[in-house]
Amino acid sequence: MPLLEISGLTKDFGGLRAVSNLSFGVEPGEILGLIGPNGAGKTTVFNLVTGFHRPTAGAIRLAGAGLVGLKPHAVTRRGVARTFQIVKPFPKLSVLENVTLAAFLRHPARRDAEGEARRALEQVGLGAKLAAPAADLTLAEQKRLETARALATRPTLLLLDEPMGGLNPREVEDASALVRRIRAAGVTVVLVEHVMKAIMRLSDRVVVIHHGEKIADGAPDRVVQDPGVIAAYLGKRVA
Amino acid sequence: MRRAVPLAAVVLVLVLPWLTASQFTLHLAITVLLWTVLGVAWNLLGGYGGQVSFGHATFFGVGAYTTLILYLKLGLAPWYGMAVGGAVGALVSLPIGLVCFRLRGPYFSLATLAVAEILRLVALNWEGLTNGPVGLLITALPPVRIASRPIDWESKTPFYYMVAGLALAAMLAAYGLARSRLGAYLLAVREDEDTAEAVGIDTVRAKVVTLALSAFLAAVAGGFYGLYFRYVDPDAVFPIALSVEMVFIAVVGGLATVAGPAVGAVFLVTISELFRERFLVGHLIFYGLFMMLAIRYLPEGIWGGMRRLFSRHAPS
């Protein structure tokens, strides 16, 4: 059974259909890349899965249990954590406090929550910056802080919204290695990304959406040869 | 330093009645401590949680009326009435929170303002319960003996110790809250509600629970007010000015600090008394001017600013 199963998912914003009859599954232990041109509806899919938007139609199941209608915090409690495309650390709080907030979800006592937060920060390589205010971190570090915050909620499924956007090639390498480590630790990962080289090398499978519809679903090397995908990215004439 | 300041403050509060024979000074001290409780109450939600309520008079008034109504109609001693009043205040806050917290930012603030106005009008018109604009009056307080000595209700000293105990309890509650899981959740809510939800925080619940705690404290303070002045009427306990003053106390003292509201209360009561003495007419103009200066130049509040100064010079 897929860990996450999306079927017939549709979202209208007024007259605009942002996501249209979208169906795909995510297998446990998979790294799935969700790609598509700007405005294809990738972030909307994340918002629908995590309860920030309510679908117009369709079903979202995590290990068989429906997620539609749950508030975001309840979705997180079920084991789905996310990061945001535009990083949103709490700038005035320290790195450790930022992550401890999230760790409180599974650990009511502060000491246990801080322990969990330290583990998550070690995992993403921020173990040396615990006391720094989040505002003082570089963009790459802030993205890792967000990932640590998501990990501290002990998810089974992690949704990363552009974890490599705005990073230099070296940082992209580090971010890819981090995603692999997270999967190795038993967390299933779905990522939205525009850095094509990275996502093609990292993903086990890629789902391509365009105008809210799925146009391809398969192994990365197969998908890049798909005429429909090439047309979506480069225009019909090239294909 | 960290321990010495609060300890010295507590000792000063405890011995103050021995230091002065003036009933007026004691009255001012009672006023300061009452405002401290209210500032702390408001600060739980407004300072830590970032939810600016302009309607906390709602809970103050509910506490005051509950205490007096229970005493005058049912004969329940007002000190028990204060506790019941606190509980009623917390109860009343639940539907208010569930409705008002659907709104964010200034819309929330305006909704709370409206709620306080509604309660004032209810108190004004529900004459069977509240006596309407005439108000409720306690003519005599029940006799109490402590260590077989009767308490003199004509003196201000027993009231002073009562409100000092309340202020201390309120500050301890704020200290505990700031270090609890709920305190951490409130920080997250204040910083960014979407992110808070994304890390699994039930933001509505965190806000509603905090509002209930805050309302409880404000209502107990209202009960004390009724007991001390032995009189309540709708304009005394539900006015907008009262709600606004609570905001000022916390903002001038220091948002999201334990001691801030106490500092704010000392400052604002002193200032308002000074101006009232000097300028009988128009003293509120100076008071308003001072408020503007404080917000412009001390955005972290007096206590917040002092704390920053100390932490900068302290060896870390």
Chai-1 contact restraints between the chains, C-beta under 6 A:
chainA,res_idxA,chainB,res_idxB,connection_type,confidence,min_distance_angstrom,max_distance_angstrom,comment,restraint_id
A,P72,B,E197,contact,1.0,0.0,6.0,A-B,restraint_1
A,P72,B,A198,contact,1.0,0.0,6.0,A-B,restraint_2
A,H73,B,E197,contact,1.0,0.0,6.0,A-B,restraint_3
A,H73,B,G200,contact,1.0,0.0,6.0,A-B,restraint_4
A,H73,B,I201,contact,1.0,0.0,6.0,A-B,restraint_5
A,H73,B,D202,contact,1.0,0.0,6.0,A-B,restraint_6
A,T76,B,G200,contact,1.0,0.0,6.0,A-B,restraint_7
A,R77,B,G200,contact,1.0,0.0,6.0,A-B,restraint_8
A,R82,B,A198,contact,1.0,0.0,6.0,A-B,restraint_9
A,K88,B,D192,contact,1.0,0.0,6.0,A-B,restraint_10
A,K88,B,T195,contact,1.0,0.0,6.0,A-B,restraint_11
A,F90,B,E191,contact,1.0,0.0,6.0,A-B,restraint_12
A,L101,B,A184,contact,1.0,0.0,6.0,A-B,restraint_13
A,L101,B,A188,contact,1.0,0.0,6.0,A-B,restraint_14
A,A102,B,V199,contact,1.0,0.0,6.0,A-B,restraint_15
A,F104,B,R181,contact,1.0,0.0,6.0,A-B,restraint_16
A,F104,B,A184,contact,1.0,0.0,6.0,A-B,restraint_17
A,L105,B,G200,contact,1.0,0.0,6.0,A-B,restraint_18
A,P108,B,R181,contact,1.0,0.0,6.0,A-B,restraint_19
A,R149,B,V199,contact,1.0,0.0,6.0,A-B,restraint_20
A,T153,B,V199,contact,1.0,0.0,6.0,A-B,restraint_21
A,T153,B,G200,contact,1.0,0.0,6.0,A-B,restraint_22
